[in-house]
């Protein structure tokens, strides 16, 4: 695809705003495609900028999807860790993009709706090789003439980060939150 680099293949899949159907699409991606990385784009109403999400959460999915349903036990993966982080260092990525003049936001809370659910599900099945980028629903940045070039650069910088020696042998380790007592 032009603009992202030579030899980069991109597959675009629309993910339904439905918990069960989103899992089917994600299963197909992770079982059949073996991607180097999956980059999810989500719409974040009420925001003015691009948000780079670090963490997906497993519980508290109480809002109904477009099918009128929510996951069993309000949970994404039964028995899964409470949270999972991407192997992509979104904080570093946001700092790097800010030095390039981008107005991006680093976040560890993807919202406990479909975007967060999809992110956690992908993080779990993709062993952390996932990024979630939230884009605004309205405003000057939401138009394709401004948004597309910014996303193109963000994805290029993200891919460069993954190509550094530090990421060459990153082994994803699922961890659970541990309550510390003193």
Buried (B, 14 or more C-beta within 10 A) or exposed (E): EEEBEEEEEEEEEEBBBBBEBBBEBBEEBBEEEEBEBBBBBBBBEEBBBBBBBBBBBBBEBEEEBEEEEBBEEEBBBEEBBEBBBBBBBBEEBBEBBEEEEBEBBBBEEBBBBBBBBBBBBBBBBBBBBBBBBBBBEEEEBBEEEEBEEBBBBBBBBBBEBBEEEEEEEEEBEEEEEEEEEE
